[in-house]
Amino acid sequence: MPRPCSIPEPPGGHPRARWTADGVVTAPGFREAYRQFAAGGWPALGAEPQFGGQRVPRVLVSAVGEFWGSACLAFKLGPMLTHGAVHALELCGSAAQKQQYLPRMVSGEWTGTMVLTEAQAGSDLGQVRTRAVADGGYYRLFGQKIFITWGDHDLTANTLHMVLGRIEGAPPGVKGISLFIVPKVLVNADGSLGARNDVRCLSIERKLGIHASPTCVLAFGERNGAVGDLVGEPGRGLEYMFVMMNSARLSVGSEGYAVGERAFAARDAVGAHARAGQAAGRGRRRPGADHQSPRREAHAAHDEVADRGLACPHPLWCLAV
């Protein structure tokens, strides 16, 4: 069974991921937290046993993911995307791809990303322009992607990018989109790591929150093309990617509940601290939560969070343990 690990406190507006010319440096404490996370076996939840996974029900995976989101949402987003990439490869990858990539991803040794969006192609993925040029048994990709969550980091030795691209000569629109595995570091036939692939993080997006989660602009093929491995059949990339997208949607859907629960826990902690100070004679003012109107509003917000959580099966499981 997985062992507990210490996830760092939400870094707020101070510690954050940092871009450098040599790659993204994660927030302080994240590397040690991820080491404990992987050593505890948490990336294996829900994965196939033949690749080192622990095939538990999805309801349990979702419940555990909610705990991670409450502990530190910025940290949780990386493993969440890796889980989706693992699921997509389990269903759509070839036997050789599964054998080469999944054991390292399931163990947490490597991570995965979801690479869709381009500057001119947001929700309309039919406008994707990333090119894929055949080169023997592989393809070389050329293009730029934006809004790639955990697109680069220093937690693991390798990252597998699940990239939507268009093979030269493919029809326009979504029917011409294919899915490719593009590793940050090329993988040799024996599974060892080889040369750095032609993939580079150009920058980290500036955001209103979750600053410790690096949201990257990625360039593929600035030199000779980023080497990629085609997943499944040409032209079915969006279909395959939806496996990963739906996994992420389910996880993201629980994040509002997770963050709301974290907020109420923080409120209770602040209220307890204020009451302790009052009891010790350090002040005469009543904490805000003891006033009728703030208390009523807080209870109403708490009920709304609980109601939204109960609309999904996994929060109900959380409330029972």
N, C-alpha and C positions, 0 to 999 in steps of 0.2 A: 504494500500500500504506500502511496505517496507520504512523505514526511513533511512536517510544517517547515516554513521558511519565513524569513523576516523581509517583508516588502517595505521599502523606504516610505517615509511620510510624504504626502503630496508636497511637491517642492514650491507651490505657490508662485509668487512673482520673483523668486530669487534664483536658486539653482535651476539650470536648464541645459538642454543639449546644445552643443557648440560646434559650429562648422569650422573645419580647418582644411587646408589644401590636401592633407593626407587622409582625410575622412572625418566623419562625425565622431565627436567625443561625447559620450552620454553623461547625464547628470551625476554628481557625486553620489556614491552608494549604490548605483544601479548595477554595476558590474558584479559586486559581491552578492547583491540580492538575486541576480540572475543565476549566479553560480549555485547558490543554495536552491533556487527554484528548479534548475535542471537536475541537480544531484538528488533532490527529493522525488523525482519522477513525475512531476506535474505535467510536463508536455505530453506524456504518454496517455493521458486520460482521453478515452474515446477512440484511440487509434487501434488498428488491427494488431492482434497479438503476434502474428508472424513477423512483424517489423519492430517488435519490442513494445507494442502498445498495450493498454489495459482497456478492453472493450466494455466500458460501462455505458449505461443508457445516456442518451443525449440530455435528458432532464437533469442528471447529476452533473454533467459537464457544464450546463448552463448555470446551475446553482453555484458551482465552484467559481465560475467566471464572474458571477455577480459579487462574490466575496472579494475577488481580486480588484474589481472595479471600485468597490467601497474603500479598499485599502489604499490603492493608488491607481487611478485611471490611466495616467500616462504610461506606467509600467505595463499595465494589463493589455494595452493595445498591440504590443509586439507579439506576445504568445497567442493572442486571439487570431491574428492574421496567419501565423504559422499553422495554427489548427485548421483554418480554412484551406490553406494550400495543401496540407496533408490530406484532407478530405477529398479535394479535387483530384489529386494524383491517385488516391485509392480507387476512385470511380472511373477516371478517364485516362490515366497514364498506362504506358505499356509495361509489360513484365520487367523489362530491363530498366526502365525509368524508376519503377517502384523499388527494385532491388538496389539501385545506385543511390537514390536520394532519401527514401523514406526512413531507413534506420537512423540516419544522422539527424533528421528533422524530429522524429519521434523522441529521440534521446535528448533533444535540446541542444545538440552540438552545432546544428545549423538552424537558421530561421528562414521564414518565407514572407514574401510580400505580395500585394495585389496591385498590379500596374496597369491602369486603364486610361486615365484622363490625360488629355493633351490640351494645349492652350485653346485650340479651335474646336475641341471635341470634349464637351463636358458630359451632359446627360445624353447627347446624341452621339453614341459611339460609332455610328455609321460613318462619321467624318474622320475616324482615326487614320493618320497618315504614316505612322511608323512602318518603314519598309523592311521586308524580309527577303534576302537574296539567297537562293540555294547555293550551297558550297559543299559538295559531296553529300554526306549523310546528315549534315547540319545546315543551319541557316545563319546568315550574318544580318543583324538588325541595325537599322539606322533611324534615329528619331529622338524626340525629347518628350518626357512625361512629367506631369506636375501633380502636386497633392499626394505624394506617395508616403503613406504613414510608415514609419520605421524603415524608410528606404535605404538608410545607411546608419551604421552604428559600430561600436567596438565591443559588443557583448559576445560575439561568436566569430569564428574564423571564416565563416562563409554565410552568404545569404542567397537564397534562390528566389529570383524575381519571376513571377508569373505574369508574362507580358502579352498584351494584345497587339498584334501587328498584321500587316497585309502583305502576303506573298506577291511578288511581282507578277503581273498579269491576272491577278484575282479580280472578280467582278466588284463593282462599287457597292457601297452600303454594307449592311451587317453580314450579308452572305459571303463577303470576301475577307472576313476577319478570322484569323487563326490564333491559337494560343501557343506560346513558347515558354520553355524553362530557360531562363538566362541567369546562370550563376555569377555572383560577384567575382569569385575565383574559379577558374576552370578546374574540372574534376578529371583526373586521370582514369584510365581503364581499371586500375587496381583500387580505385576509391580514394587515393591520396590527392592532395591539393597540388595544382600546378601553377601556371602563370596567372596573373591578374587579367580578368576579362576587360573588354573595352566598354566599361560602364563607370560613370563618374557622377558623384553628387555635386551639382553646381551651386546649390544654396539650400538653406532651410527657410521655410515659410515663416513669416512673422504673424503670430496669431494672438487672439485675445486670451487664450488659456492653454492648458496642457502643454506648457512650454518644454517640459522634459521629454515629450514624445516628438522625435524629429520628423517633421513633415517635409519631404525633400522634393527638389527638382532634379530629375535624373536625366543624364545624357547617355544615349546608347549609340555607339559607332562613331565616335569623334575621329578615330584613326582608320582602322581596317574593318570595323564592324564588330558588334558584340555577338559572340557565338551563342546561338540558341538551339534548343532541342524541341522539335515540334511535338505537341501533345495531341494524340488522337489523329483525326483526319483534318486536312485543310478545309477551311471555310466553316468549321464548327466551333471556332474559338469562343464566341460569345455564349454559346450553349454550355461549354465546359466552364467558362468563367462564372456563370450563374450559380454553379455549385458552391464556389467560394463566396460569391456575393450574398447568397441567401444565408450561408453560415454566419457571415459578418452582420447581416441585418438582424438576425435573431440575437446575436450577442449585443449589438449596439442598442437594440430595443430594451434590454435590461439595464443599460447604463444609467438612464435617468432615474430609475428606481434605486440603483446602487449608490449614486451620488446623493440622492435625496436622503437615503438612510444614513449616509455618512454625515450629512449636514445636521440631521436631528441628533445624532450621537454627539457631535461637537457642541450643539446647543445645550444638551443635557450636561455635558462636562463643564461648560462655562457657568451654567446655572448652579451646579453643585459647588463650584469654586467660590461663586459669589455668596452662596448661603453659608459656606464654611467660614468665609471672612466675617460675615455678619455675626455668626455665632461666637466667633472669637473676639468680638468687640472691636473689630477694625473698621466698622462703618455702620451707619444707621440707615442707609438707603436700601430699599427693597430691590432685588434683581428684577429685570424686566419681565421674566417669565412668571413672576408672582402677581403681576398686575392683570386685571381681568381681561382687558381688550387684547393685549399681546398674547396672553395665554389662549384665548379663544381662537385667535388667528393661527397660532402655532398648531393647535389641535386640529383645526380645519385642514391646514396644509398637510399635517401628518396623516390624516384620514385619507386625503386625496392620493398621497404617495402609496399608502397601503392598498387602496382600491385599485390603483393602476397595476400594482405588483400582483394582486390576486387575479388579474385578468389573464396572467400566464401561469402555467403549472409550476414552474420552478420556484418562484417566491413562496408559494404555498408549502413546498417542501422545506424551504429555509425556515419558515415560521414554525415548523414542527420539530426542529432540532435545537 
